[in-house]
Amino acid sequence: MGDEVPDYDVAINIHKGVHGYGIYFAQRGETIFVTKIDEDSEAKRAGVQPGDELCSVQDLDKKLPRQSPGVEFKVNHANYRDALDNVRAMNHVRLTFRSPGFAGFASNE
């Protein structure tokens, strides 16, 4: 067992509801941030908050992304649109976040 410290402090496994996941994002500079959380969403219950930075995405049904189904992939400014397109097509997803108080939080404001 290594001493590796994850580069995130919040991880959630969430199912898509009738109206999506109830979490909204925007790109600011090089970073992807949560802009809004629906009040009655799994993300809200898990502790995700506006201002948290999206770190990675993983399809827990292991169907996406097409080139590497089920692999966890880091989200960045270059793949942001593709990452969100993949998330919209997923039914059960794992998302990781860095909150503003987390060491290594990237603020580009």
VMD Tcl script that builds the backbone (N, CA, C; Angstrom):
set m [mol new atoms 327]
animate dup $m
set s [atomselect $m all]
$s set {name element resname resid chain x y z} {
  {N N MET 1 A 0.849 -1.175 0.000}
  {CA C MET 1 A 0.000 0.000 0.000}
  {C C MET 1 A 0.889 1.231 0.000}
  {N N GLY 2 A 0.712 2.114 -0.995}
  {CA C GLY 2 A 1.551 3.293 -1.126}
  {C C GLY 2 A 1.064 4.458 -0.293}
  {N N ASP 3 A 1.873 5.498 -0.289}
  {CA C ASP 3 A 1.532 6.706 0.444}
  {C C ASP 3 A 0.990 7.775 -0.495}
  {N N GLU 4 A 0.470 7.370 -1.640}
  {CA C GLU 4 A -0.037 8.333 -2.611}
  {C C GLU 4 A -1.238 9.079 -2.048}
  {N N VAL 5 A -1.239 10.372 -2.233}
  {CA C VAL 5 A -2.338 11.211 -1.810}
  {C C VAL 5 A -3.161 11.538 -3.057}
  {N N PRO 6 A -4.470 11.313 -3.029}
  {CA C PRO 6 A -5.269 11.621 -4.217}
  {C C PRO 6 A -5.260 13.120 -4.504}
  {N N ASP 7 A -5.483 13.481 -5.756}
  {CA C ASP 7 A -5.497 14.892 -6.134}
  {C C ASP 7 A -6.905 15.475 -6.045}
  {N N TYR 8 A -7.766 14.837 -5.257}
  {CA C TYR 8 A -9.130 15.312 -5.032}
  {C C TYR 8 A -9.505 15.050 -3.581}
  {N N ASP 9 A -10.566 15.713 -3.112}
  {CA C ASP 9 A -11.016 15.453 -1.747}
  {C C ASP 9 A -12.487 15.061 -1.667}
  {N N VAL 10 A -13.203 15.081 -2.788}
  {CA C VAL 10 A -14.596 14.642 -2.828}
  {C C VAL 10 A -14.747 13.710 -4.023}
  {N N ALA 11 A -15.304 12.530 -3.792}
  {CA C ALA 11 A -15.600 11.588 -4.866}
  {C C ALA 11 A -17.033 11.118 -4.683}
  {N N ILE 12 A -17.807 11.130 -5.768}
  {CA C ILE 12 A -19.189 10.667 -5.680}
  {C C ILE 12 A -19.465 9.673 -6.800}
  {N N ASN 13 A -20.293 8.697 -6.494}
  {CA C ASN 13 A -20.842 7.786 -7.486}
  {C C ASN 13 A -22.308 8.168 -7.599}
  {N N ILE 14 A -22.763 8.456 -8.793}
  {CA C ILE 14 A -24.094 9.022 -8.962}
  {C C ILE 14 A -24.786 8.434 -10.179}
  {N N HIS 15 A -26.102 8.181 -10.044}
  {CA C HIS 15 A -26.940 7.716 -11.158}
  {C C HIS 15 A -27.600 8.932 -11.798}
  {N N LYS 16 A -27.764 8.871 -13.089}
  {CA C LYS 16 A -28.466 9.943 -13.792}
  {C C LYS 16 A -29.956 9.826 -13.494}
  {N N GLY 17 A -30.557 10.948 -13.152}
  {CA C GLY 17 A -31.990 10.987 -12.916}
  {C C GLY 17 A -32.732 11.394 -14.180}
  {N N VAL 18 A -34.008 11.593 -14.053}
  {CA C VAL 18 A -34.859 11.992 -15.174}
  {C C VAL 18 A -34.366 13.294 -15.797}
  {N N HIS 19 A -33.867 14.197 -14.966}
  {CA C HIS 19 A -33.411 15.512 -15.443}
  {C C HIS 19 A -31.887 15.629 -15.425}
  {N N GLY 20 A -31.189 14.531 -15.503}
  {CA C GLY 20 A -29.726 14.569 -15.493}
  {C C GLY 20 A -29.173 14.316 -14.111}
  {N N TYR 21 A -28.004 14.874 -13.863}
  {CA C TYR 21 A -27.315 14.649 -12.588}
  {C C TYR 21 A -27.557 15.744 -11.557}
  {N N GLY 22 A -28.109 16.870 -11.983}
  {CA C GLY 22 A -28.364 17.960 -11.050}
  {C C GLY 22 A -27.125 18.753 -10.688}
  {N N ILE 23 A -26.130 18.712 -11.559}
  {CA C ILE 23 A -24.871 19.421 -11.319}
  {C C ILE 23 A -24.470 20.117 -12.617}
  {N N TYR 24 A -23.989 21.346 -12.509}
  {CA C TYR 24 A -23.688 22.171 -13.686}
  {C C TYR 24 A -22.262 22.695 -13.592}
  {N N PHE 25 A -21.608 22.810 -14.749}
  {CA C PHE 25 A -20.197 23.184 -14.808}
  {C C PHE 25 A -19.953 24.346 -15.760}
  {N N ALA 26 A -18.827 25.007 -15.547}
  {CA C ALA 26 A -18.335 26.033 -16.477}
  {C C ALA 26 A -16.815 25.978 -16.465}
  {N N GLN 27 A -16.249 26.395 -17.573}
  {CA C GLN 27 A -14.794 26.459 -17.676}
  {C C GLN 27 A -14.344 27.873 -17.366}
  {N N ARG 28 A -13.371 27.970 -16.463}
  {CA C ARG 28 A -12.746 29.265 -16.132}
  {C C ARG 28 A -11.253 29.081 -16.273}
  {N N GLY 29 A -10.695 29.693 -17.287}
  {CA C GLY 29 A -9.267 29.525 -17.523}
  {C C GLY 29 A -8.976 28.085 -17.872}
  {N N GLU 30 A -8.079 27.476 -17.143}
  {CA C GLU 30 A -7.661 26.092 -17.392}
  {C C GLU 30 A -8.499 25.077 -16.608}
  {N N THR 31 A -9.434 25.533 -15.789}
  {CA C THR 31 A -10.095 24.683 -14.815}
  {C C THR 31 A -11.595 24.621 -15.044}
  {N N ILE 32 A -12.208 23.484 -14.664}
  {CA C ILE 32 A -13.641 23.266 -14.774}
  {C C ILE 32 A -14.231 23.329 -13.362}
  {N N PHE 33 A -15.187 24.240 -13.153}
  {CA C PHE 33 A -15.776 24.450 -11.837}
  {C C PHE 33 A -17.261 24.137 -11.829}
  {N N VAL 34 A -17.758 23.707 -10.659}
  {CA C VAL 34 A -19.185 23.540 -10.436}
  {C C VAL 34 A -19.788 24.936 -10.302}
  {N N THR 35 A -20.848 25.200 -11.060}
  {CA C THR 35 A -21.513 26.499 -10.977}
  {C C THR 35 A -22.820 26.428 -10.202}
  {N N LYS 36 A -23.471 25.251 -10.220}
  {CA C LYS 36 A -24.773 25.120 -9.573}
  {C C LYS 36 A -25.031 23.654 -9.254}
  {N N ILE 37 A -25.733 23.425 -8.150}
  {CA C ILE 37 A -26.149 22.083 -7.737}
  {C C ILE 37 A -27.650 22.141 -7.465}
  {N N ASP 38 A -28.406 21.225 -8.045}
  {CA C ASP 38 A -29.832 21.158 -7.729}
  {C C ASP 38 A -30.000 20.758 -6.271}
  {N N GLU 39 A -30.968 21.385 -5.603}
  {CA C GLU 39 A -31.167 21.176 -4.168}
  {C C GLU 39 A -31.413 19.723 -3.802}
  {N N ASP 40 A -32.183 18.998 -4.581}
  {CA C ASP 40 A -32.530 17.626 -4.232}
  {C C ASP 40 A -31.736 16.625 -5.065}
  {N N SER 41 A -30.436 16.863 -5.211}
  {CA C SER 41 A -29.605 15.988 -6.049}
  {C C SER 41 A -28.666 15.142 -5.189}
  {N N GLU 42 A -28.214 14.038 -5.780}
  {CA C GLU 42 A -27.226 13.196 -5.113}
  {C C GLU 42 A -25.927 13.970 -4.889}
  {N N ALA 43 A -25.568 14.814 -5.845}
  {CA C ALA 43 A -24.344 15.611 -5.707}
  {C C ALA 43 A -24.421 16.516 -4.475}
  {N N LYS 44 A -25.558 17.146 -4.258}
  {CA C LYS 44 A -25.751 18.017 -3.088}
  {C C LYS 44 A -25.635 17.199 -1.806}
  {N N ARG 45 A -26.283 16.034 -1.776}
  {CA C ARG 45 A -26.222 15.176 -0.583}
  {C C ARG 45 A -24.801 14.677 -0.329}
  {N N ALA 46 A -24.011 14.531 -1.389}
  {CA C ALA 46 A -22.634 14.047 -1.251}
  {C C ALA 46 A -21.664 15.145 -0.823}
  {N N GLY 47 A -22.113 16.398 -0.824}
  {CA C GLY 47 A -21.260 17.482 -0.358}
  {C C GLY 47 A -20.590 18.301 -1.443}
  {N N VAL 48 A -20.933 18.053 -2.703}
  {CA C VAL 48 A -20.390 18.876 -3.785}
  {C C VAL 48 A -21.007 20.265 -3.670}
  {N N GLN 49 A -20.184 21.303 -3.909}
  {CA C GLN 49 A -20.651 22.676 -3.770}
  {C C GLN 49 A -20.214 23.514 -4.963}
  {N N PRO 50 A -20.969 24.576 -5.253}
  {CA C PRO 50 A -20.500 25.506 -6.285}
  {C C PRO 50 A -19.102 25.990 -5.942}
  {N N GLY 51 A -18.235 26.050 -6.951}
  {CA C GLY 51 A -16.854 26.445 -6.745}
  {C C GLY 51 A -15.895 25.270 -6.701}
  {N N ASP 52 A -16.422 24.050 -6.484}
  {CA C ASP 52 A -15.552 22.869 -6.505}
  {C C ASP 52 A -15.024 22.662 -7.919}
  {N N GLU 53 A -13.811 22.163 -8.014}
  {CA C GLU 53 A -13.146 21.925 -9.295}
  {C C GLU 53 A -13.316 20.458 -9.702}
  {N N LEU 54 A -13.817 20.214 -10.908}
  {CA C LEU 54 A -13.970 18.858 -11.419}
  {C C LEU 54 A -12.600 18.306 -11.794}
  {N N CYS 55 A -12.261 17.137 -11.275}
  {CA C CYS 55 A -10.949 16.530 -11.528}
  {C C CYS 55 A -11.010 15.379 -12.523}
  {N N SER 56 A -11.948 14.447 -12.311}
  {CA C SER 56 A -11.991 13.275 -13.181}
  {C C SER 56 A -13.403 12.721 -13.298}
  {N N VAL 57 A -13.567 11.872 -14.311}
  {CA C VAL 57 A -14.842 11.247 -14.651}
  {C C VAL 57 A -14.578 9.777 -14.935}
  {N N GLN 58 A -15.512 8.909 -14.506}
  {CA C GLN 58 A -15.393 7.486 -14.809}
  {C C GLN 58 A -16.783 6.898 -14.994}
  {N N ASP 59 A -16.982 6.171 -16.091}
  {CA C ASP 59 A -18.241 5.485 -16.360}
  {C C ASP 59 A -18.253 4.181 -15.578}
  {N N LEU 60 A -19.112 4.086 -14.566}
  {CA C LEU 60 A -19.161 2.882 -13.739}
  {C C LEU 60 A -19.864 1.720 -14.441}
  {N N ASP 61 A -20.544 2.004 -15.564}
  {CA C ASP 61 A -21.126 0.940 -16.385}
  {C C ASP 61 A -20.111 0.401 -17.387}
  {N N LYS 62 A -18.936 1.010 -17.437}
  {CA C LYS 62 A -17.810 0.590 -18.274}
  {C C LYS 62 A -18.146 0.526 -19.767}
  {N N LYS 63 A -18.855 1.574 -20.259}
  {CA C LYS 63 A -19.185 1.665 -21.677}
  {C C LYS 63 A -18.468 2.822 -22.365}
  {N N LEU 64 A -18.128 3.860 -21.607}
  {CA C LEU 64 A -17.498 5.058 -22.163}
  {C C LEU 64 A -16.244 5.411 -21.390}
  {N N PRO 65 A -15.311 6.160 -21.929}
  {CA C PRO 65 A -15.261 6.617 -23.319}
  {C C PRO 65 A -15.005 5.434 -24.263}
  {N N ARG 66 A -15.396 5.604 -25.497}
  {CA C ARG 66 A -15.339 4.512 -26.479}
  {C C ARG 66 A -13.938 3.910 -26.621}
  {N N GLN 67 A -12.902 4.748 -26.603}
  {CA C GLN 67 A -11.540 4.245 -26.807}
  {C C GLN 67 A -11.008 3.478 -25.601}
  {N N SER 68 A -11.557 3.716 -24.407}
  {CA C SER 68 A -11.104 3.027 -23.186}
  {C C SER 68 A -12.272 2.904 -22.209}
  {N N PRO 69 A -13.245 2.052 -22.497}
  {CA C PRO 69 A -14.442 1.959 -21.649}
  {C C PRO 69 A -14.126 1.727 -20.173}
  {N N GLY 70 A -14.741 2.544 -19.329}
  {CA C GLY 70 A -14.616 2.394 -17.889}
  {C C GLY 70 A -13.379 3.001 -17.263}
  {N N VAL 71 A -12.474 3.545 -18.073}
  {CA C VAL 71 A -11.260 4.126 -17.513}
  {C C VAL 71 A -11.592 5.480 -16.875}
  {N N GLU 72 A -10.959 5.777 -15.741}
  {CA C GLU 72 A -11.093 7.100 -15.123}
  {C C GLU 72 A -10.216 8.059 -15.913}
  {N N PHE 73 A -10.784 9.198 -16.345}
  {CA C PHE 73 A -9.959 10.147 -17.067}
  {C C PHE 73 A -10.034 11.528 -16.450}
  {N N LYS 74 A -8.889 12.174 -16.416}
  {CA C LYS 74 A -8.767 13.525 -15.881}
  {C C LYS 74 A -9.483 14.498 -16.813}
  {N N VAL 75 A -10.140 15.478 -16.227}
  {CA C VAL 75 A -10.826 16.503 -17.008}
  {C C VAL 75 A -9.967 17.754 -16.982}
  {N N ASN 76 A -9.748 18.332 -18.154}
  {CA C ASN 76 A -8.966 19.559 -18.248}
  {C C ASN 76 A -9.569 20.470 -19.316}
  {N N HIS 77 A -8.972 21.626 -19.508}
  {CA C HIS 77 A -9.538 22.595 -20.456}
  {C C HIS 77 A -9.571 22.059 -21.883}
  {N N ALA 78 A -8.658 21.167 -22.245}
  {CA C ALA 78 A -8.588 20.654 -23.608}
  {C C ALA 78 A -9.663 19.603 -23.894}
  {N N ASN 79 A -10.054 18.809 -22.884}
  {CA C ASN 79 A -11.033 17.753 -23.124}
  {C C ASN 79 A -12.384 18.000 -22.446}
  {N N TYR 80 A -12.589 19.198 -21.924}
  {CA C TYR 80 A -13.794 19.535 -21.165}
  {C C TYR 80 A -15.075 19.203 -21.916}
  {N N ARG 81 A -15.205 19.654 -23.142}
  {CA C ARG 81 A -16.438 19.423 -23.918}
  {C C ARG 81 A -16.665 17.932 -24.164}
  {N N ASP 82 A -15.625 17.213 -24.544}
  {CA C ASP 82 A -15.745 15.765 -24.756}
  {C C ASP 82 A -16.112 15.050 -23.453}
  {N N ALA 83 A -15.504 15.475 -22.351}
  {CA C ALA 83 A -15.792 14.861 -21.054}
  {C C ALA 83 A -17.268 15.038 -20.693}
  {N N LEU 84 A -17.791 16.249 -20.867}
  {CA C LEU 84 A -19.196 16.485 -20.530}
  {C C LEU 84 A -20.125 15.750 -21.478}
  {N N ASP 85 A -19.774 15.645 -22.755}
  {CA C ASP 85 A -20.578 14.859 -23.699}
  {C C ASP 85 A -20.628 13.404 -23.252}
  {N N ASN 86 A -19.492 12.869 -22.808}
  {CA C ASN 86 A -19.453 11.497 -22.299}
  {C C ASN 86 A -20.319 11.358 -21.060}
  {N N VAL 87 A -20.210 12.289 -20.115}
  {CA C VAL 87 A -20.993 12.222 -18.878}
  {C C VAL 87 A -22.484 12.243 -19.192}
  {N N ARG 88 A -22.896 13.078 -20.130}
  {CA C ARG 88 A -24.316 13.137 -20.497}
  {C C ARG 88 A -24.815 11.802 -21.042}
  {N N ALA 89 A -23.934 11.021 -21.650}
  {CA C ALA 89 A -24.308 9.726 -22.214}
  {C C ALA 89 A -24.201 8.586 -21.200}
  {N N MET 90 A -23.611 8.854 -20.042}
  {CA C MET 90 A -23.442 7.826 -19.005}
  {C C MET 90 A -24.673 7.776 -18.112}
  {N N ASN 91 A -24.940 6.608 -17.522}
  {CA C ASN 91 A -26.048 6.461 -16.579}
  {C C ASN 91 A -25.592 6.370 -15.132}
  {N N HIS 92 A -24.381 5.911 -14.923}
  {CA C HIS 92 A -23.844 5.746 -13.570}
  {C C HIS 92 A -22.384 6.185 -13.623}
  {N N VAL 93 A -22.074 7.284 -12.969}
  {CA C VAL 93 A -20.765 7.910 -13.138}
  {C C VAL 93 A -20.097 8.177 -11.786}
  {N N ARG 94 A -18.777 8.139 -11.792}
  {CA C ARG 94 A -17.979 8.548 -10.633}
  {C C ARG 94 A -17.304 9.859 -11.015}
  {N N LEU 95 A -17.514 10.888 -10.200}
  {CA C LEU 95 A -16.909 12.203 -10.402}
  {C C LEU 95 A -16.037 12.516 -9.197}
  {N N THR 96 A -14.869 13.106 -9.441}
  {CA C THR 96 A -14.027 13.550 -8.334}
  {C C THR 96 A -13.834 15.056 -8.427}
  {N N PHE 97 A -13.691 15.682 -7.265}
  {CA C PHE 97 A -13.599 17.136 -7.160}
  {C C PHE 97 A -12.532 17.548 -6.152}
  {N N ARG 98 A -12.018 18.765 -6.343}
  {CA C ARG 98 A -11.204 19.456 -5.340}
  {C C ARG 98 A -12.035 20.630 -4.845}
  {N N SER 99 A -12.158 20.731 -3.539}
  {CA C SER 99 A -12.873 21.874 -2.967}
  {C C SER 99 A -11.883 22.994 -2.679}
  {N N PRO 100 A -12.362 24.236 -2.556}
  {CA C PRO 100 A -11.448 25.377 -2.362}
  {C C PRO 100 A -10.487 25.249 -1.187}
  {N N GLY 101 A -10.821 24.508 -0.154}
  {CA C GLY 101 A -9.928 24.359 0.993}
  {C C GLY 101 A -8.894 23.256 0.834}
  {N N PHE 102 A -8.961 22.513 -0.265}
  {CA C PHE 102 A -8.077 21.369 -0.470}
  {C C PHE 102 A -6.705 21.823 -0.950}
  {N N ALA 103 A -5.658 21.230 -0.404}
  {CA C ALA 103 A -4.297 21.543 -0.845}
  {C C ALA 103 A -4.176 21.212 -2.329}
  {N N GLY 104 A -3.615 22.107 -3.105}
  {CA C GLY 104 A -3.456 21.873 -4.530}
  {C C GLY 104 A -4.627 22.368 -5.344}
  {N N PHE 105 A -5.601 23.033 -4.697}
  {CA C PHE 105 A -6.751 23.583 -5.410}
  {C C PHE 105 A -6.253 24.622 -6.398}
  {N N ALA 106 A -6.708 24.537 -7.640}
  {CA C ALA 106 A -6.268 25.463 -8.695}
  {C C ALA 106 A -7.282 26.587 -8.846}
  {N N SER 107 A -6.943 27.750 -8.441}
  {CA C SER 107 A -7.823 28.903 -8.618}
  {C C SER 107 A -7.296 29.760 -9.756}
  {N N ASN 108 A -8.113 29.941 -10.757}
  {CA C ASN 108 A -7.743 30.756 -11.922}
  {C C ASN 108 A -8.585 32.012 -12.001}
  {N N GLU 109 A -9.084 32.453 -10.877}
  {CA C GLU 109 A -9.925 33.653 -10.895}
  {C C GLU 109 A -9.097 34.882 -10.667}
}
mol reanalyze $m
mol bondsrecalc $m
mol representation Tube
mol addrep $m
